[in-house]
Amino acid sequence: MSEAVPLPDLAPLRDWFTSYCNSFRTPDREVQRNFDLKEEHTRNVCRDALLIAQGMGPRFEMLAEIAALCHDLGRFPQFRDHHTFKDSDSLNHAHLSAQLMKQHQLLEFLPGEERACIEIAVRMHNAFQVPDGLPAVTTDLLRLLRDADKLDIWRVFIEYFNAPADQRASGAGLGFPDLPGCSAEPLAAVTAGKMVQLSTLKSLNDFKLLQVSWIYDINYPATLRLIRERSVLERFRAMLPQDGEVLDVMAQVGRYLERRLRESAHFPQQ
């Protein structure tokens, strides 16, 4: 990718996304609340992707915005057709997003190498881990998209758990029951410094722990700084059971974040 190539105008793509969202509008307020959730999420991921990409070159910043704008296209037909955002109960929304990009020929204004880079990033953004063997720029873009996505998913769930029940977007909780306490398996994973597997969850509290464990999958120093600035861990701590084991786990995760921040101050381009 050459920085000498003129940057394309992304206004038509942004306008297309607005029209795409409007095409799903419905008088059903409960369903529309879920569509609105995903439209706002996408716009925030675009914002955060650009924040993280600052200083990485205008061409890469452009790719970051395009990938962010397209990453959740599949969420809209997913909820329309299956009434859930839980991929295991419906379909892989990231794969569908990549298919929709091709179907609507959204990236035809880009060189083939850049199209492939964005398509892989969108298709793989919800994978449990970043796969090995991808081209360097694709890996960088995929990691950035995953970081930006996590930043706003945290906001979505903090707002979800703090909103009155009748104002919550129903799909956001993925259908987990609101039970007391946390299960042993998710707690053990976070304690071990590992990401929690979705298949081990039994409750909303477990789902909160899964999101806390995403801290172990953050890639860029700018993302780490935004996590601290937005008090993400503190807000999740306040929403979790206030028992000793959970508080110990949250303290451990907080120390991990601070250590990563100290390390990134010495190696800012990691």
C-alpha positions as CSV (number, residue, x, y, z in Angstrom):
1,M,0.0,0.0,0.0
2,S,1.5,3.3,-1.1
3,E,0.9,6.5,0.8
4,A,1.4,8.3,-2.5
5,V,-1.9,6.9,-3.8
6,P,-4.6,9.6,-3.3
7,L,-7.0,8.9,-0.5
8,P,-10.5,8.1,-1.7
9,D,-13.5,10.1,-0.4
10,L,-15.3,7.9,2.1
11,A,-18.4,10.0,2.1
12,P,-20.3,7.7,-0.3
13,L,-19.5,4.7,1.8
14,R,-20.6,6.5,5.0
15,D,-23.9,7.5,3.2
16,W,-24.4,4.0,2.1
17,F,-24.1,2.8,5.7
18,T,-26.8,5.3,6.8
19,S,-29.1,4.1,4.0
20,Y,-28.4,0.4,5.0
21,C,-29.3,1.1,8.6
22,N,-32.5,2.9,7.5
23,S,-33.5,-0.1,5.4
24,F,-34.0,-2.1,8.6
25,R,-36.2,0.5,10.3
26,T,-39.3,-1.0,11.9
27,P,-42.3,0.4,13.9
28,D,-41.5,-2.4,16.5
29,R,-39.8,-0.3,19.2
30,E,-38.1,-3.3,20.8
31,V,-36.6,-4.5,17.5
32,Q,-35.6,-1.0,16.5
33,R,-33.8,-0.5,19.8
34,N,-31.5,-3.4,18.8
35,F,-30.9,-1.9,15.4
36,D,-30.2,1.5,16.9
37,L,-27.7,-0.2,19.3
38,K,-25.7,-1.6,16.4
39,E,-25.8,1.6,14.3
40,E,-24.5,3.6,17.3
41,H,-21.9,0.9,18.0
42,T,-20.6,0.9,14.5
43,R,-20.2,4.7,14.5
44,N,-18.3,4.5,17.8
45,V,-16.0,1.8,16.6
46,C,-15.2,4.0,13.6
47,R,-14.3,6.8,16.0
48,D,-12.2,4.6,18.3
49,A,-10.5,2.9,15.3
50,L,-9.3,6.3,14.2
51,L,-8.2,7.2,17.7
52,I,-6.1,4.1,17.9
53,A,-4.7,4.4,14.3
54,Q,-3.4,8.0,14.9
55,G,0.2,8.2,13.7
56,M,0.0,5.0,11.7
57,G,-0.3,6.8,8.4
58,P,-3.3,8.3,6.5
59,R,-3.7,5.2,4.3
60,F,-3.9,2.8,7.3
61,E,-6.3,5.2,9.1
62,M,-8.5,5.0,6.0
63,L,-8.4,1.2,6.1
64,A,-9.2,1.3,9.8
65,E,-12.3,3.4,9.3
66,I,-13.6,1.3,6.4
67,A,-13.1,-2.0,8.3
68,A,-14.9,-0.5,11.4
69,L,-17.8,0.8,9.3
70,C,-18.3,-2.7,7.7
71,H,-17.5,-5.0,10.6
72,D,-21.0,-5.5,11.9
73,L,-23.1,-5.3,8.8
74,G,-24.2,-8.8,9.4
75,R,-25.7,-7.9,12.8
76,F,-28.8,-6.3,11.2
77,P,-30.1,-9.2,9.2
78,Q,-29.0,-11.5,12.1
79,F,-31.3,-9.8,14.5
80,R,-34.1,-9.4,11.9
81,D,-34.1,-13.1,11.0
82,H,-33.0,-14.7,14.3
83,H,-33.9,-12.2,17.0
84,T,-30.5,-12.6,18.7
85,F,-27.0,-11.3,18.6
86,K,-25.7,-14.7,19.8
87,D,-23.8,-16.2,16.9
88,S,-23.9,-19.8,18.3
89,D,-27.7,-19.6,18.2
90,S,-27.9,-18.1,14.7
91,L,-25.0,-17.4,12.4
92,N,-21.5,-16.0,12.3
93,H,-22.2,-12.3,12.0
94,A,-18.6,-11.5,11.0
95,H,-18.7,-13.9,8.0
96,L,-22.0,-12.5,7.0
97,S,-20.6,-8.9,7.2
98,A,-17.8,-9.9,4.8
99,Q,-20.3,-11.5,2.4
100,L,-22.4,-8.4,2.4
101,M,-19.4,-6.2,1.6
102,K,-18.8,-8.3,-1.5
103,Q,-22.5,-8.5,-2.4
104,H,-22.9,-4.7,-2.3
105,Q,-19.4,-4.2,-3.9
106,L,-18.5,-1.8,-1.2
107,L,-14.8,-1.9,-1.7
108,E,-14.5,-1.7,-5.4
109,F,-12.8,1.7,-5.2
110,L,-9.8,0.2,-3.4
111,P,-6.9,-1.8,-4.9
112,G,-7.2,-5.6,-4.6
113,E,-4.6,-5.9,-1.8
114,E,-6.4,-3.4,0.4
115,R,-9.8,-5.1,-0.3
116,A,-8.4,-8.4,0.8
117,C,-6.9,-6.9,3.9
118,I,-10.3,-5.4,5.0
119,E,-12.3,-8.5,4.1
120,I,-10.0,-10.7,6.3
121,A,-10.2,-8.2,9.2
122,V,-14.0,-8.0,9.0
123,R,-14.3,-11.8,8.7
124,M,-12.0,-12.6,11.5
125,H,-12.8,-9.7,14.0
126,N,-14.8,-12.0,16.2
127,A,-12.4,-15.0,16.2
128,F,-11.2,-16.1,19.6
129,Q,-7.6,-15.3,18.7
130,V,-5.8,-13.6,15.8
131,P,-4.6,-16.4,13.5
132,D,-0.9,-16.8,12.6
133,G,0.4,-16.4,9.1
134,L,-1.6,-13.3,7.9
135,P,0.2,-10.5,6.1
136,A,1.6,-7.9,8.5
137,V,-0.7,-5.1,7.5
138,T,-3.7,-7.4,7.7
139,T,-2.7,-8.5,11.2
140,D,-2.2,-4.9,12.3
141,L,-5.7,-4.0,10.9
142,L,-7.4,-7.0,12.4
143,R,-5.8,-6.3,15.8
144,L,-6.8,-2.7,15.7
145,L,-10.4,-3.5,14.7
146,R,-10.7,-6.0,17.6
147,D,-9.4,-3.4,20.0
148,A,-11.8,-0.7,18.8
149,D,-14.7,-3.2,18.8
150,K,-14.0,-4.2,22.4
151,L,-13.8,-0.6,23.5
152,D,-17.3,0.1,22.4
153,I,-18.8,-3.2,23.4
154,W,-17.7,-2.4,26.9
155,R,-19.6,0.9,26.7
156,V,-22.7,-0.9,25.4
157,F,-22.7,-3.4,28.3
158,I,-22.0,-0.8,30.9
159,E,-25.0,1.2,29.7
160,Y,-27.0,-2.0,29.3
161,F,-26.5,-3.1,32.9
162,N,-27.1,0.4,34.3
163,A,-30.3,1.0,32.3
164,P,-33.8,0.3,33.5
165,A,-35.0,-3.1,32.3
166,D,-37.6,-1.7,30.0
167,Q,-35.0,0.5,28.2
168,R,-32.5,-2.3,27.5
169,A,-31.8,-3.6,24.0
170,S,-32.9,-7.2,24.4
171,G,-30.2,-8.7,22.3
172,A,-27.3,-7.1,24.2
173,G,-27.4,-9.7,27.1
174,L,-27.3,-12.7,24.7
175,G,-30.1,-14.3,26.7
176,F,-28.0,-15.2,29.8
177,P,-30.0,-15.4,33.1
178,D,-29.3,-12.8,35.8
179,L,-28.2,-15.2,38.5
180,P,-26.2,-14.4,41.7
181,G,-22.5,-15.0,41.9
182,C,-19.9,-16.1,39.3
183,S,-19.2,-19.6,38.0
184,A,-15.9,-21.2,38.9
185,E,-14.7,-21.8,35.3
186,P,-14.8,-18.1,34.1
187,L,-13.2,-17.0,37.4
188,A,-10.4,-19.5,37.0
189,A,-9.8,-18.4,33.4
190,V,-9.4,-14.7,34.4
191,T,-7.2,-15.7,37.3
192,A,-5.0,-17.6,35.0
193,G,-4.6,-14.6,32.7
194,K,-6.7,-16.2,29.9
195,M,-9.8,-15.1,28.0
196,V,-13.0,-16.7,29.1
197,Q,-14.7,-19.1,26.6
198,L,-18.3,-18.3,25.8
199,S,-19.2,-21.9,26.2
200,T,-18.4,-21.8,29.9
201,L,-20.9,-19.1,30.8
202,K,-24.0,-19.7,32.9
203,S,-25.1,-16.2,33.8
204,L,-24.9,-12.5,33.1
205,N,-22.2,-12.2,35.8
206,D,-20.2,-14.8,33.9
207,F,-20.7,-12.7,30.8
208,K,-19.3,-9.7,32.6
209,L,-16.2,-11.7,33.5
210,L,-15.8,-12.8,29.9
211,Q,-15.7,-9.1,28.9
212,V,-13.3,-8.3,31.7
213,S,-11.0,-11.1,30.3
214,W,-10.7,-9.2,27.0
215,I,-8.1,-7.1,28.6
216,Y,-5.7,-9.9,27.9
217,D,-6.4,-9.5,24.2
218,I,-5.7,-5.8,23.8
219,N,-3.0,-4.9,21.3
220,Y,-2.3,-1.2,21.1
221,P,-1.0,1.3,23.7
222,A,-3.7,3.8,22.7
223,T,-6.4,1.2,23.5
224,L,-4.9,0.6,26.9
225,R,-4.9,4.4,27.6
226,L,-8.5,4.6,26.6
227,I,-9.5,1.7,28.8
228,R,-8.0,3.6,31.8
229,E,-9.4,7.0,30.7
230,R,-12.9,5.5,30.4
231,S,-12.7,3.7,33.8
232,V,-13.8,0.4,32.1
233,L,-12.5,-1.9,34.8
234,E,-13.8,0.2,37.6
235,R,-17.3,0.2,36.0
236,F,-17.3,-3.6,35.6
237,R,-16.0,-4.0,39.2
238,A,-19.1,-2.1,40.4
239,M,-21.4,-4.3,38.4
240,L,-20.0,-7.6,39.6
241,P,-20.7,-9.4,42.9
242,Q,-18.7,-7.8,45.7
243,D,-17.3,-11.0,47.2
244,G,-13.6,-11.6,47.9
245,E,-12.8,-13.9,45.0
246,V,-14.3,-11.6,42.4
247,L,-12.6,-8.5,43.9
248,D,-9.3,-10.3,44.0
249,V,-9.7,-11.1,40.3
250,M,-10.6,-7.5,39.4
251,A,-7.5,-6.3,41.4
252,Q,-5.3,-8.7,39.4
253,V,-6.7,-7.4,36.1
254,G,-6.2,-3.8,37.2
255,R,-2.5,-4.6,38.0
256,Y,-2.2,-6.2,34.6
257,L,-3.5,-3.1,32.9
258,E,-1.2,-0.8,34.8
259,R,1.8,-3.0,34.0
260,R,0.9,-3.0,30.3
261,L,0.6,0.8,30.4
262,R,4.0,1.1,32.0
263,E,5.6,-1.2,29.4
264,S,3.9,0.7,26.5
265,A,5.4,4.0,27.9
266,H,8.8,2.5,27.3
267,F,7.9,0.9,23.9
268,P,5.2,3.2,22.5
269,Q,5.2,1.6,19.1
270,Q,4.5,-2.0,20.2
